[in-house]
């Protein structure tokens, strides 16, 4: 069970149009908080503030949750944006650790809803 925030469906379509995915498998679904059986998280303010891409099949958008990109487990809040065949969403964590991320020119506020995924 994963706790996190689901990206608003209507907003998702607009974001995908404004930030076209680089790879064939479009994910653009949620932001993970943790992987445990705790209560779902509370409502938050969120924004896309950056992007990472390993140039071989993993693309992710970096997200602030209530003003921070730092997840409690030491990783970075993000939305896996797109994947090449054979790649997995969990690899976004590794790409962020290894390559870091590039800040966008302007934060993009997003609507997310607390969820168990």
Secondary structure, DSSP 8 states (H G I E B T S, - for coil): --EEEEE-HHHHHHHHHHS--SSSEE---EEEEESSSS-------EEEEEEEE-SSSEEEEEEEETTB-B-TTSSB-EEEEEE-TT--TTHHHHHHHHH--EEEEEEEEE-EEEEE-
